[in-house]
């Protein structure tokens, strides 16, 4: 009598096709966990704008896939995941370097920006207008013009948002400049890591310090304020969207698993 080729020497018969399929097809729970991980990456990038954390999550997910049995089953998913990671890396570098350099310029220039409490150098004061020849005006007009010219050298009228800033001591002024520096460095970090909310907050605080403590009539102060507004505006246009290659590949894998088909 012929021996059944599916029977073991001391155990029940095992169907080899069913055995292979059970190893090849991932469980529903595992697929759900992978999809939840991909959704987390998508939310981190698209909602929070944090590309660097999104890339880190992709790396963790890929490392997990590499440890799973049956590598052929996960090959397409890992390939799609690698493509999504490359796309995120490209999004991370788009115009960010140029914007970060603009912030670096402001940071390097902070110590040269005049505070409201600092006297304006004589070279920056308005030059007196040419006076008409002596005798062309009445005597009282000449006296009045002379007084106005002298007063212009010692009196300067300007609008001050924060009156207390006028009375800052040099030590307090140095602390204000350091606060501005730290805010801008934090904004730079937020820009590179694509933390949009933190970037907007740091830029808003930096603008507030410039407006309240620094001479807003100074050319470089005006220029830096405009630069900060443009940085926020430009960064807002770079709102990233999570690439969907990995989610599409996972959907195909789930479909094959539900149909009882193993790795392609």
C-alpha positions as CSV (number, residue, x, y, z in Angstrom):
1,X,0.0,0.0,0.0
2,X,1.4,3.4,-1.1
3,X,2.2,5.8,1.7
4,X,0.5,9.2,1.6
5,X,3.1,11.8,0.7
6,X,1.4,14.4,2.8
7,X,1.6,12.4,6.0
8,X,4.5,12.7,8.4
9,X,6.1,9.7,9.9
10,X,4.4,10.2,13.2
11,X,1.8,13.0,12.7
12,X,-1.2,14.1,10.8
13,X,-1.1,15.0,7.1
14,X,-0.1,18.6,6.3
15,X,-1.1,20.4,3.1
16,X,2.1,22.0,1.8
17,X,0.2,24.6,-0.2
18,X,-1.7,25.8,2.8
19,X,1.5,25.8,4.8
20,X,3.3,28.1,2.4
21,X,0.2,30.4,2.1
22,X,0.0,30.7,5.9
23,X,3.6,31.8,6.0
24,X,3.4,34.1,3.0
25,X,0.2,36.0,3.9
26,X,0.6,38.7,6.7
27,X,-2.0,38.9,9.4
28,X,-4.8,41.5,9.4
29,X,-3.5,42.8,12.7
30,X,0.0,43.4,11.3
31,X,-1.4,45.1,8.2
32,X,-3.6,47.4,10.4
33,X,-0.5,48.3,12.5
34,X,1.5,49.2,9.4
35,X,-1.3,51.3,8.0
36,X,-1.6,53.1,11.4
37,X,2.1,53.8,11.3
38,X,1.8,55.2,7.7
39,X,-1.2,57.4,8.7
40,X,0.9,58.7,11.6
41,X,3.7,59.7,9.2
42,X,1.1,61.4,6.9
43,X,-0.3,63.4,9.8
44,X,3.1,64.4,11.1
45,X,4.1,65.8,7.7
46,X,0.8,67.2,6.3
47,X,-0.8,68.5,9.5
48,X,2.2,69.4,11.6
49,X,4.6,70.2,8.8
50,X,7.4,68.4,10.6
51,X,9.3,66.6,7.7
52,X,12.3,65.6,9.8
53,X,10.2,63.7,12.3
54,X,8.2,62.2,9.3
55,X,11.5,60.9,7.8
56,X,12.5,59.5,11.2
57,X,9.2,57.6,11.4
58,X,9.7,56.2,7.9
59,X,13.1,54.9,8.9
60,X,11.7,53.2,12.0
61,X,8.9,51.6,9.9
62,X,11.4,50.4,7.3
63,X,13.6,48.9,9.9
64,X,10.6,47.0,11.3
65,X,9.8,45.7,7.8
66,X,13.4,44.5,7.4
67,X,13.1,42.3,10.5
68,X,9.9,40.6,9.4
69,X,10.0,37.1,8.0
70,X,9.4,36.4,4.3
71,X,11.3,39.5,2.9
72,X,9.8,39.0,-0.6
73,X,6.3,39.8,0.8
74,X,7.5,43.2,1.9
75,X,9.8,44.1,-1.0
76,X,7.2,46.3,-2.9
77,X,6.2,48.1,0.3
78,X,9.7,48.8,1.3
79,X,10.5,50.1,-2.3
80,X,7.5,52.4,-2.1
81,X,8.5,53.5,1.4
82,X,12.0,54.4,0.1
83,X,10.5,56.5,-2.7
84,X,8.3,58.4,-0.2
85,X,11.3,59.0,2.0
86,X,13.3,60.4,-1.0
87,X,10.4,62.7,-1.8
88,X,10.2,64.0,1.8
89,X,14.0,64.6,1.8
90,X,13.6,66.7,-1.3
91,X,10.7,68.7,0.2
92,X,12.9,69.3,3.3
93,X,15.6,71.0,1.2
94,X,13.4,73.1,-1.1
95,X,14.2,76.8,-0.5
96,X,14.8,76.1,3.1
97,X,18.5,76.7,2.9
98,X,18.0,80.1,1.3
99,X,15.5,81.1,3.9
100,X,17.8,79.9,6.7
101,X,20.7,82.0,5.3
102,X,18.4,85.1,5.5
103,X,17.9,84.5,9.2
104,X,21.7,84.0,9.6
105,X,22.3,87.4,8.1
106,X,20.0,89.0,10.7
107,X,21.6,87.1,13.5
108,X,25.0,88.2,12.5
109,X,23.8,91.9,12.2
110,X,22.1,92.1,15.6
111,X,25.0,93.8,17.5
112,X,25.1,96.5,14.8
113,X,21.4,97.4,15.0
114,X,20.7,100.6,16.9
115,X,18.5,100.4,20.0
116,X,15.9,103.2,20.6
117,X,17.8,104.1,23.7
118,X,21.0,104.6,21.7
119,X,21.7,108.2,20.4
120,X,21.7,108.5,16.7
121,X,25.2,109.2,15.2
122,X,25.6,112.8,13.9
123,X,26.3,111.5,10.4
124,X,22.7,110.0,10.3
125,X,21.0,113.2,11.3
126,X,19.3,115.3,8.6
127,X,21.6,117.8,7.0
128,X,20.4,121.4,7.3
129,X,18.8,122.9,4.3
130,X,20.6,125.6,2.4
131,X,19.7,129.1,3.8
132,X,18.8,132.0,1.6
133,X,21.4,134.8,1.3
134,X,21.6,137.1,4.3
135,X,19.3,140.0,3.9
136,X,16.8,138.2,1.7
137,X,14.6,137.4,4.8
138,X,13.5,139.6,7.6
139,X,15.7,139.6,10.7
140,X,13.1,137.7,12.8
141,X,12.9,135.0,10.1
142,X,16.6,134.5,10.1
143,X,16.7,134.2,13.9
144,X,13.9,131.6,13.8
145,X,15.6,129.6,11.1
146,X,18.8,129.6,13.1
147,X,17.0,128.3,16.2
148,X,15.3,125.6,14.2
149,X,18.6,124.5,12.7
150,X,20.2,124.3,16.2
151,X,17.3,122.5,17.7
152,X,17.3,119.9,14.9
153,X,20.8,118.9,16.1
154,X,19.8,118.2,19.7
155,X,16.1,117.3,19.5
156,X,14.7,114.3,17.6
157,X,11.0,113.6,17.6
158,X,10.0,110.0,16.8
159,X,7.2,107.6,17.6
160,X,8.1,104.9,20.2
161,X,6.0,101.8,20.6
162,X,7.4,101.0,24.0
163,X,8.4,104.1,26.0
164,X,10.3,102.0,28.5
165,X,12.8,101.0,25.8
166,X,14.1,104.6,25.6
167,X,15.5,104.2,29.1
168,X,17.3,100.9,28.6
169,X,20.8,100.8,30.1
170,X,23.6,99.4,28.0
171,X,23.5,96.1,30.0
172,X,19.7,95.9,29.4
173,X,20.2,96.6,25.8
174,X,22.6,93.7,25.5
175,X,20.1,91.4,27.1
176,X,17.4,92.6,24.6
177,X,19.8,91.9,21.7
178,X,20.5,88.4,23.2
179,X,16.7,87.7,23.4
180,X,16.4,88.6,19.8
181,X,19.3,86.4,18.8
182,X,17.8,83.4,20.7
183,X,14.4,83.9,19.1
184,X,15.9,84.0,15.6
185,X,18.0,80.9,16.3
186,X,14.9,79.1,17.5
187,X,13.1,80.3,14.3
188,X,15.9,78.9,12.2
189,X,15.6,75.5,13.9
190,X,11.9,75.5,13.4
191,X,12.3,76.4,9.7
192,X,14.8,73.6,9.1
193,X,12.7,71.0,11.0
194,X,9.5,72.3,9.3
195,X,7.7,73.2,12.5
196,X,5.5,75.9,11.0
197,X,3.7,76.9,14.2
198,X,6.9,77.3,16.2
199,X,8.4,79.3,13.2
200,X,5.5,81.7,13.1
201,X,5.6,82.2,16.9
202,X,9.4,82.9,16.9
203,X,9.2,85.3,14.0
204,X,6.3,87.2,15.6
205,X,8.3,87.5,18.8
206,X,11.3,88.7,16.9
207,X,9.3,91.3,15.1
208,X,7.9,92.5,18.4
209,X,11.4,92.9,19.9
210,X,12.6,94.8,16.8
211,X,9.5,97.1,16.9
212,X,9.6,97.8,20.6
213,X,13.4,98.1,21.4
214,X,15.2,98.9,18.2
215,X,15.2,102.1,16.0
216,X,12.5,101.2,13.4
217,X,13.6,104.3,11.3
218,X,17.0,102.7,10.8
219,X,17.4,101.3,7.3
220,X,18.8,97.9,8.3
221,X,16.1,97.5,11.0
222,X,13.4,98.1,8.4
223,X,15.1,95.7,6.0
224,X,15.3,92.9,8.5
225,X,11.7,93.3,9.6
226,X,10.7,92.9,5.9
227,X,12.9,89.9,5.6
228,X,11.3,88.2,8.6
229,X,7.8,88.8,7.1
230,X,8.9,87.3,3.8
231,X,10.4,84.2,5.5
232,X,7.1,83.4,7.2
233,X,5.2,84.1,4.0
234,X,7.5,81.9,1.8
235,X,7.7,79.1,4.4
236,X,3.9,79.0,4.4
237,X,3.9,78.3,0.7
238,X,6.0,75.3,1.2
239,X,3.3,73.4,3.0
240,X,4.3,69.7,2.5
241,X,2.0,66.9,1.5
242,X,2.7,63.3,2.4
243,X,3.5,61.1,-0.6
244,X,1.1,58.1,-0.9
245,X,3.3,55.5,-2.6
246,X,3.6,53.4,0.6
247,X,-0.1,53.5,1.4
248,X,-0.9,52.4,-2.1
249,X,1.5,49.5,-1.9
250,X,0.1,48.5,1.5
251,X,-3.4,48.5,0.0
252,X,-2.3,46.2,-2.8
253,X,-0.7,43.9,-0.2
254,X,-3.8,43.9,1.8
255,X,-5.9,43.0,-1.3
256,X,-3.6,40.1,-2.1
257,X,-3.8,38.8,1.5
258,X,-7.6,38.9,1.5
259,X,-7.6,36.9,-1.7
260,X,-5.2,34.4,-0.3
261,X,-2.4,35.3,-2.6
262,X,1.1,35.5,-1.3
263,X,4.1,37.5,-2.3
264,X,4.3,38.4,-6.1
